Amino acid sequence: MTGKRKNNPAGSTNNYRGDVLRVLGALKVATADQIQRIGAPHLTFRHADKPTPSKQKQARTASHTGALSDMRKHGLSENGGFTETGDVLRNLTTKGLEAASYELRRPAGEMAPPRAARAPAGPPTRWPSTRP
């Protein structure tokens, strides 16, 4: 087959998308590295011959990152911010949670979206001055 794939341009497979759905269905929010370590721990020691730890991590998580990219294109996942170290946090959309409920064999009602971060209350309330 020649040409670019239309359904999964990042080249992800059902196995990697299943890993992502299972991990994010249980944890709600995770990085690609965490998804790889939980979903496919046997890949943790691959690519040890790369010159830097950053290149090792990039090569190790490339398959799951591709799956996340394809799922984002289909409306199943979204980026949810960044960690302190700069890794991208991923989470599932409502449509993705439904797919994860099927993958985890759990009722869709149990698959609640992650709680939104609480917004700060704003500036503190200023009491009226007691001075004349």
C-alpha positions in Angstrom: 0.0 0.0 0.0 1.4 3.4 -0.9 0.5 6.8 0.3 -0.3 8.1 3.7 -2.7 6.3 6.1 -6.0 8.2 6.4 -7.3 6.7 9.6 -4.1 6.6 11.7 -1.5 8.9 10.2 0.8 8.6 13.2 0.9 4.8 12.5 -0.6 3.6 15.8 -1.9 0.0 16.2 -4.9 -1.3 18.1 -2.6 -2.7 20.8 -1.1 0.7 21.6 -4.4 2.5 21.5 -5.8 -0.2 23.8 -2.9 0.4 26.2 -3.6 4.1 26.2 -7.4 3.6 26.8 -6.8 1.1 29.6 -4.2 3.3 31.4 -6.1 6.6 31.0 -9.4 4.9 31.8 -8.0 3.9 35.2 -5.7 6.9 36.0 -7.6 9.6 34.2 -4.4 11.7 33.5 -0.9 10.5 32.6 2.1 11.2 30.5 3.2 9.1 27.5 6.1 7.8 29.6 3.8 6.7 32.4 1.4 5.1 29.9 4.3 3.1 28.3 5.7 2.0 31.7 2.2 0.8 32.9 0.8 -0.5 29.6 4.0 -2.1 28.2 6.6 -2.4 30.9 8.6 -4.9 28.8 9.6 -2.0 26.6 11.2 -0.1 29.4 14.7 -1.4 28.7 14.6 -1.1 25.0 16.7 1.5 23.2 19.4 1.5 25.9 22.0 2.1 23.2 20.8 5.6 22.5 23.3 8.4 23.4 21.2 10.3 25.9 18.4 9.5 28.4 16.2 12.0 26.5 16.7 10.1 23.2 16.1 6.8 25.0 12.8 8.0 26.4 11.7 9.5 23.1 12.4 6.2 21.3 10.7 4.1 24.0 7.5 6.2 24.1 7.2 6.8 20.3 4.6 4.2 19.8 2.3 5.3 22.6 2.8 9.0 21.6 1.7 8.1 18.1 -1.4 6.3 19.5 -2.2 9.4 21.5 -1.8 11.6 18.5 -4.2 9.4 16.4 -6.7 9.3 19.3 -6.5 13.1 19.6 -7.3 13.4 15.9 -10.4 11.1 16.4 -11.5 13.1 19.4 -10.8 10.4 22.0 -7.9 12.1 23.9 -6.7 15.6 24.6 -3.7 17.4 26.1 -4.3 18.3 29.7 -1.3 20.5 30.6 2.3 20.0 31.5 4.2 18.5 34.4 6.9 20.3 36.3 9.5 18.6 34.0 7.8 19.7 30.8 6.1 16.4 29.9 2.7 16.7 28.3 -0.2 15.4 30.4 -2.9 13.5 28.5 -6.5 12.7 29.4 -9.5 11.2 27.6 -12.5 13.1 26.3 -16.1 11.9 27.0 -16.0 9.9 23.8 -12.6 8.4 24.9 -14.0 7.5 28.3 -16.8 5.5 26.6 -14.2 3.7 24.6 -12.2 3.0 27.7 -15.2 1.6 29.5 -15.5 -0.9 26.7 -11.8 -1.7 26.9 -11.9 -2.1 30.7 -15.2 -3.9 30.6 -16.7 -1.5 33.1 -20.0 0.4 33.0 -19.7 3.8 31.3 -21.3 5.4 34.4 -18.2 4.5 36.4 -15.9 6.2 34.0 -16.0 9.8 35.3 -13.9 12.5 33.7 -11.0 13.9 35.8 -12.0 16.6 38.2 -11.2 20.1 37.1 -8.5 21.9 38.9 -10.0 24.3 41.4 -9.6 27.9 40.3 -8.2 30.3 42.8 -10.9 32.2 44.7 -9.5 35.6 43.5 -8.1 38.4 45.6 -8.9 38.3 49.3 -11.9 40.2 50.4 -11.2 43.7 51.7 -13.1 44.7 54.8 -14.3 48.3 55.1 -12.0 50.5 56.9 -13.0 51.4 60.5 -11.2 54.8 60.2 -13.4 57.8 59.6 
